[in-house]
Amino acid sequence: MTTKTETRIIPLIPAETYPAPVMNVSPAEALLTPEEQEQQRLADEAWRRSIPAQVFLNYFFALSYHIEEGESPLGGLANLPYFRQHQAQLSEGEVTALTKLLHSCWSTEYALRATAELGDENFLRNALHWTFPQAYHTILAGLQAFLFTTGVRSTNEQVVRREVGRLVVKNAYPRPVSFYAAGAYGDFSIHRLPLAGYKAGLHIASQEIDAQAQIGQFLRTTRKQKAISVRQQVQTNPNTAIRSQKTGKPLDKWTAAHWQQITWRLGYTTIFDLLGRLRISQSSREIERYVEADIDFRLFHSSLLSIVSYLNGIHETYVAKALGLERYEQLVRELPAHLQHSFVQERLRTRVQPTLLGIEPEPELKMAA
């Protein structure tokens, strides 16, 4: 894994998305003592400060909910033409490089799982400093292992993002994670998520319409941020800037036609772009907004782990198909001590082997989240 540069954080929830409510004093509140009114005011303020973190939790719970609701017994892979045709010819040196990527993926997931086993709610709150990037990097390493078997050997995250976007659109992933957004700024379209157009609420998803509405909003805000970022990159580069025909200077105001000109640079926005929102620097003040919020941190952690386990299981199955099941089983038997008798073997038994052998999977043991 290459060293990552610190990421500048864009606020996850624009202020205009959820404007602060007008706080009128109700007749009941008027009967409170000044001390009680102050306590109520502080509680209301704490709730308002928690809204961005609550919405972020809603997004990842919605992803976990949508995956669980749409998952088939074999993960859906066995029915995909892309999966059935997947194969690779790998040298011993390439198998060694591939194994290194898998070990990185599994060791990071091991650390993510250990956090839940070691701590209480307060510990999980402060653990966001490392659980956010851990969730992202374990999935990234597993994705790189899968792409390695397709011939894509780059560690450049932009290349990885572009390639996986193409694979999502080509139906290389099961239905629960095959959704994506496309189109120019101001004219986004969302695919394979039929309920994404409904208005997202501030509550945790309790049915599929809630989950898809929240995922749809997450896709739109993420693609909007990407479009704005690409525009800034284009306009600050003298060789690519779109200029005024009158003055020759880079344009400050863009029309829909100008946004259309950079749409090709955006690629597709997929679940992997949503997970990219977890790349929060430990030194960034942005993370403190979530650490100090009043939300269910245990639910947040379990949602992340559910998504991680699902996606890593998909990538492991692709790798096993490329290597051959027998060679993959040998790789798992030779794991380092800390990964012996762990979630890796459990997913081999419940996800990888049943998919490749075409048999009904055994009931999955519930691992600590």
C-alpha positions in Angstrom: 0.0 0.0 0.0 1.3 3.4 -0.8 1.3 6.2 1.7 -1.8 8.4 1.4 -1.7 12.1 1.5 -4.0 13.9 3.9 -7.4 14.6 2.5 -9.0 18.0 2.8 -12.6 17.4 4.0 -15.6 18.9 2.4 -18.5 19.1 4.9 -20.5 16.0 4.4 -24.0 17.6 4.8 -24.4 21.0 3.1 -26.1 23.5 5.5 -29.0 24.0 3.0 -29.9 20.3 3.0 -31.2 20.5 6.6 -31.7 24.1 7.7 -31.8 24.7 11.4 -35.3 24.8 12.7 -36.8 28.0 14.1 -36.8 27.6 17.9 -40.1 29.0 19.1 -40.9 28.8 22.8 -44.0 26.6 23.3 -46.5 27.3 26.1 -45.2 24.2 28.0 -41.6 25.5 27.8 -42.7 28.9 29.1 -43.7 27.2 32.3 -40.1 25.9 32.9 -37.7 27.5 35.3 -34.8 29.5 33.7 -32.5 26.6 34.6 -34.8 24.1 32.9 -35.1 26.3 29.9 -31.3 26.5 29.6 -31.1 22.8 29.8 -33.7 22.5 27.1 -31.8 25.0 24.9 -28.5 23.1 25.4 -30.3 19.8 24.5 -31.8 21.4 21.3 -28.4 22.8 20.3 -26.7 19.4 20.8 -29.4 17.8 18.6 -28.7 20.3 15.8 -25.0 19.8 16.0 -25.6 16.0 15.7 -27.6 16.3 12.5 -24.6 15.9 10.1 -23.3 12.9 11.9 -26.8 11.4 12.1 -27.3 11.8 8.4 -23.9 10.1 7.8 -24.9 7.2 10.0 -28.2 7.0 8.1 -26.3 6.7 4.8 -24.2 3.8 5.9 -27.0 2.0 7.8 -29.1 2.4 4.6 -26.3 0.8 2.6 -26.1 -2.1 5.0 -29.9 -2.4 5.1 -30.2 -2.4 1.3 -27.5 -5.1 1.0 -29.1 -7.3 3.6 -32.5 -6.9 2.0 -31.3 -7.7 -1.5 -28.7 -10.4 -0.8 -29.3 -13.9 -2.2 -28.0 -17.0 -0.5 -24.9 -17.2 -2.7 -24.3 -13.4 -2.8 -25.8 -13.2 -6.4 -22.4 -13.8 -8.0 -23.1 -17.3 -9.4 -25.8 -15.9 -11.7 -23.7 -13.1 -13.2 -22.3 -13.8 -16.7 -19.2 -11.7 -15.9 -18.4 -13.8 -12.9 -18.9 -17.1 -14.7 -16.5 -16.0 -17.5 -13.9 -14.6 -15.0 -10.5 -16.4 -15.2 -6.8 -15.5 -15.0 -3.4 -17.0 -15.7 -1.1 -15.9 -12.9 2.6 -16.6 -12.4 4.0 -17.5 -9.0 5.3 -14.0 -8.6 1.9 -12.6 -9.4 0.3 -14.9 -6.9 2.7 -13.6 -4.3 1.8 -10.0 -5.1 -1.9 -10.9 -5.0 -1.5 -12.7 -1.6 0.1 -9.5 -0.2 -2.9 -7.5 -1.2 -5.2 -10.0 0.5 -3.2 -10.0 3.7 -3.4 -6.2 3.8 -7.2 -6.4 3.3 -7.7 -9.1 6.0 -5.3 -7.5 8.5 -7.1 -4.2 8.3 -10.5 -5.9 8.6 -9.1 -7.8 11.6 -8.2 -4.4 13.2 -11.7 -3.0 12.4 -13.4 -6.0 14.0 -11.1 -5.9 17.1 -12.3 -2.4 17.9 -15.8 -3.6 18.5 -14.6 -6.5 20.7 -12.4 -4.2 22.8 -14.5 -1.2 23.5 -17.8 0.1 24.7 -20.0 2.9 23.2 -17.6 5.7 24.3 -14.6 3.8 22.9 -16.3 3.4 19.6 -17.1 7.1 19.5 -13.4 8.0 19.7 -12.4 5.1 17.5 -13.9 6.9 14.5 -10.5 8.4 14.0 -9.2 5.1 12.8 -12.3 3.0 12.0 -13.4 5.3 9.2 -10.1 4.9 7.3 -9.8 1.2 8.2 -13.2 0.5 6.7 -12.2 2.3 3.5 -8.7 0.7 3.2 -9.7 -2.9 3.8 -12.2 -2.6 1.0 -9.7 -0.8 -1.2 -7.1 -3.6 -0.7 -9.7 -6.3 -1.5 -10.8 -4.4 -4.6 -7.2 -4.1 -5.7 -6.8 -7.9 -5.3 -9.9 -8.4 -7.5 -8.7 -5.9 -10.1 -5.2 -7.6 -10.1 -6.9 -10.8 -11.5 -8.4 -8.7 -14.3 -5.0 -7.3 -15.3 -5.3 -3.9 -13.6 -2.2 -3.7 -11.4 -2.3 0.1 -10.6 -2.3 1.3 -7.0 -3.5 4.8 -8.2 -6.8 5.4 -6.5 -8.2 7.3 -9.5 -7.4 4.4 -11.8 -8.9 2.0 -9.4 -12.0 4.1 -9.0 -12.4 4.4 -12.8 -12.0 0.7 -13.4 -14.4 -0.4 -10.7 -17.0 2.1 -12.0 -16.8 0.3 -15.3 -17.2 -3.1 -13.7 -20.2 -2.0 -11.7 -21.9 -0.7 -14.9 -21.0 -4.0 -16.6 -22.8 -6.0 -13.9 -19.8 -7.5 -12.3 -21.4 -7.0 -8.9 -24.6 -8.4 -7.4 -27.7 -6.3 -7.5 -27.5 -4.8 -4.0 -24.3 -2.9 -4.9 -24.7 -2.5 -8.7 -26.3 0.9 -8.4 -24.6 4.0 -9.8 -25.1 7.7 -10.7 -24.1 9.3 -14.0 -24.7 12.6 -15.8 -23.6 16.2 -15.6 -23.9 18.5 -12.7 -27.5 19.6 -12.3 -28.7 16.6 -14.4 -27.7 13.5 -12.4 -29.4 10.2 -13.1 -29.4 7.2 -10.7 -29.5 3.7 -12.1 -30.6 0.3 -10.5 -32.1 2.0 -7.5 -35.7 2.6 -8.4 -36.8 4.3 -5.2 -33.9 6.7 -5.0 -36.1 9.6 -6.1 -38.0 9.7 -2.9 -37.2 12.4 -0.3 -34.7 11.1 2.4 -35.7 11.5 6.0 -33.7 12.1 9.2 -34.6 8.7 10.6 -32.8 5.4 10.4 -34.2 3.3 7.5 -36.9 0.9 8.5 -38.0 -0.2 5.1 -36.5 -0.4 1.6 -38.0 2.9 0.4 -36.1 4.8 3.2 -32.9 3.0 2.4 -33.0 3.7 -1.3 -34.0 7.4 -0.7 -31.0 7.9 1.6 -28.6 6.1 -0.7 -29.9 8.2 -3.6 -29.2 11.4 -1.7 -25.8 10.1 -0.8 -25.0 9.4 -4.5 -26.2 12.9 -5.5 -24.2 14.8 -2.9 -21.1 12.7 -3.5 -21.3 13.2 -7.3 -22.0 17.0 -6.8 -18.8 17.3 -4.6 -16.8 15.4 -7.3 -18.1 17.7 -10.1 -17.2 20.8 -8.1 -13.8 19.4 -7.4 -13.1 18.5 -11.1 -14.3 22.0 -12.1 -11.8 23.6 -9.8 -9.0 21.3 -11.1 -9.9 22.2 -14.7 -10.2 25.9 -14.2 -7.0 26.3 -12.2 -5.0 24.6 -15.0 -4.2 27.1 -17.8 -4.2 24.2 -20.3 -7.7 23.0 -19.6 -9.6 26.0 -18.3 -12.8 26.9 -20.1 -12.4 30.6 -21.0 -14.6 33.5 -21.9 -14.7 34.2 -25.6 -14.7 37.9 -24.9 -11.9 38.3 -22.3 -10.0 35.1 -22.7 -10.0 34.6 -18.9 -11.2 31.4 -17.1 -15.0 31.6 -16.6 -16.3 32.0 -13.1 -19.9 31.2 -14.0 -20.8 28.0 -15.8 -23.8 27.1 -17.8 -25.2 23.5 -18.2 -23.2 23.2 -21.4 -20.0 23.9 -19.5 -20.7 21.3 -16.9 -21.5 18.8 -19.8 -17.9 19.3 -21.1 -16.3 17.8 -17.9 -18.8 15.0 -17.3 -16.5 12.5 -18.9 -13.9 13.3 -16.2 -16.4 12.2 -13.5 -16.8 8.6 -14.5 -19.5 6.8 -12.7 -20.4 7.3 -9.0 -20.7 4.0 -7.3 -20.8 2.5 -3.8 -17.0 2.8 -3.8 -17.2 6.6 -4.1 -19.6 6.6 -1.2 -17.1 4.6 0.9 -14.4 7.1 -0.2 -16.2 9.6 2.0 -14.7 7.8 4.9 -11.2 9.0 4.2 -11.1 11.5 7.1 -7.7 12.6 8.3 -7.0 12.0 12.0 -5.7 15.6 12.2 -8.9 17.1 10.6 -11.4 19.0 12.6 -14.1 17.4 10.6 -13.9 14.1 12.5 -14.6 15.9 15.7 -18.1 16.8 14.5 -18.9 13.1 14.5 -17.0 12.2 17.7 -18.9 14.9 19.6 -22.3 14.0 18.1 -25.1 12.2 20.0 -25.6 9.2 17.7 -25.6 5.4 18.0 -21.9 4.7 17.5 -22.3 0.9 17.9 -24.8 0.9 15.1 -22.5 2.9 13.0 -19.6 0.5 13.5 -21.8 -2.6 12.9 -23.1 -1.0 9.6 -19.6 -0.4 8.4 -18.5 -3.9 9.3 -21.5 -5.4 7.5 -20.6 -3.5 4.3 -17.0 -4.4 4.6 -17.7 -8.1 5.1 -20.1 -8.2 2.1 -17.8 -6.4 -0.4 -14.7 -8.3 0.8 -16.5 -11.5 0.4 -17.4 -10.6 -3.2 -13.7 -9.8 -4.0 -12.5 -12.9 -2.3 -14.8 -15.1 -4.4 -13.5 -13.5 -7.6 -9.9 -14.1 -6.5 -10.7 -17.7 -5.6 -12.2 -18.3 -9.0 -9.1 -16.8 -10.7 -6.7 -18.8 -8.6 -8.8 -22.0 -8.5 -10.5 -23.0 -5.3 -7.8 -25.5 -4.2 -5.0 -22.9 -4.5 -7.1 -20.3 -2.7 -7.9 -22.8 0.2 -4.1 -23.4 0.5 -3.5 -19.6 0.7 -6.1 -19.4 3.5 -4.5 -22.4 5.4 -1.2 -20.6 5.3 -2.4 -17.3 6.9 -0.6 -15.6 9.7 -1.5 -16.7 13.2 -3.7 -13.7 13.9 -5.9 -14.6 10.9 -6.2 -18.3 11.7 -9.7 -19.5 12.6 -11.2 -16.1 11.8 -13.7 -14.4 9.6 -11.5 -15.3 6.5 -12.2 -19.1 7.0 -15.8 -18.3 7.8 -16.4 -16.5 4.5 -14.5 -19.2 2.7 -17.0 -21.8 4.1 -20.2 -19.7 3.8 -19.5 -17.6 0.7 -16.6 -18.6 -1.5 -16.9 -22.4 -1.5 -20.7 -22.5 -2.0 -20.5 -20.0 -4.9 -17.8 -21.8 -6.7 -19.1 -25.3 -6.0 -22.7 -24.4 -6.7 -24.0 -25.7 -3.4 -26.3 -24.3 -0.7 -24.2 -22.4 1.8 -24.1 -23.5 5.4 -25.6 -21.1 8.0 -23.2 -18.2 8.7 -22.0 -17.8 12.2 -22.6 -14.3 13.5 -19.2 -12.7 14.0 -18.8 -9.8 16.5 -19.5 -6.5 14.8 
